[in-house]
Amino acid sequence: MKIWEIWSEGYMVTGNTGKHQLMGEAEGKTFRQACINLAKKDSEFSAYFEEEDLSHWGCSLFPTAEEAAKTFG
C-alpha cells in the first residue's frame, strides 16, 4: 500500500475562483482507492466526493500538485 496525496484542481464559477488545493492524504493500492479511503475517514471530504468521476464539488482530483495545477491553477 502507498500513501497518496489527493489534490483538487482549481475552479472558476459565477465570479468565484480558487487555486488547486491539497484535500488530504490516504493509503491505497491505487489513487482511486486512496480517494475512497479518504472519503471513509473524512466526512467533510465525503460530503462532496463523487467516486464515479473522482471529483470533489465537481473539481477533478489528482495525485500531485503539478497535475492539479495544469487544469486551472
C-alpha positions in Angstrom: 0.0 0.0 0.0 1.1 3.5 -0.7 0.2 6.8 0.9 -1.2 9.2 -1.7 -1.7 12.9 -1.7 -5.1 13.9 -3.0 -5.2 17.3 -4.8 -8.2 19.1 -6.2 -7.9 21.2 -9.3 -8.7 24.9 -9.1 -12.0 26.4 -10.3 -13.8 29.4 -11.7 -17.6 29.7 -11.3 -20.0 32.6 -11.0 -17.4 35.1 -10.2 -15.6 32.9 -7.7 -12.2 31.3 -8.2 -9.9 29.0 -6.3 -6.4 27.6 -6.7 -5.6 23.9 -6.6 -5.5 22.5 -3.1 -4.5 19.6 -1.0 -7.5 17.7 0.1 -5.6 15.2 2.3 -3.6 12.0 2.3 -4.8 8.4 2.3 -3.5 5.0 1.8 -4.4 2.7 -1.1 -3.1 0.4 -3.7 -4.3 2.9 -6.4 -5.1 6.6 -6.4 -8.8 5.7 -6.8 -8.7 3.5 -3.7 -6.9 6.3 -1.7 -9.7 8.7 -2.7 -12.3 6.3 -1.5 -10.4 5.7 1.8 -10.1 9.5 2.4 -13.9 9.7 1.9 -14.3 6.9 4.5 -12.3 8.7 7.1 -13.1 12.4 6.4 -16.8 13.2 6.5 -16.2 16.8 5.2 -14.5 15.4 2.1 -17.0 12.6 1.7 -20.0 15.0 1.6 -18.9 16.3 -1.9 -16.8 13.4 -3.2 -18.0 11.7 -6.4 -16.4 8.3 -6.7 -17.5 7.6 -10.3 -15.5 10.5 -11.8 -13.1 11.1 -8.9 -14.1 14.6 -8.2 -14.9 16.9 -5.2 -17.5 19.6 -5.7 -17.2 19.0 -9.4 -13.4 19.5 -9.4 -11.2 16.7 -10.6 -8.8 15.0 -8.2 -5.1 14.3 -8.9 -2.2 12.6 -7.1 0.2 15.6 -7.4 0.0 19.4 -7.1 1.5 19.7 -10.6 -1.2 17.8 -12.3 -3.9 19.6 -10.3 -2.4 23.0 -11.3 -2.4 22.2 -15.0 -6.2 22.2 -15.5 -6.9 25.5 -13.7 -4.2 26.9 -11.4 
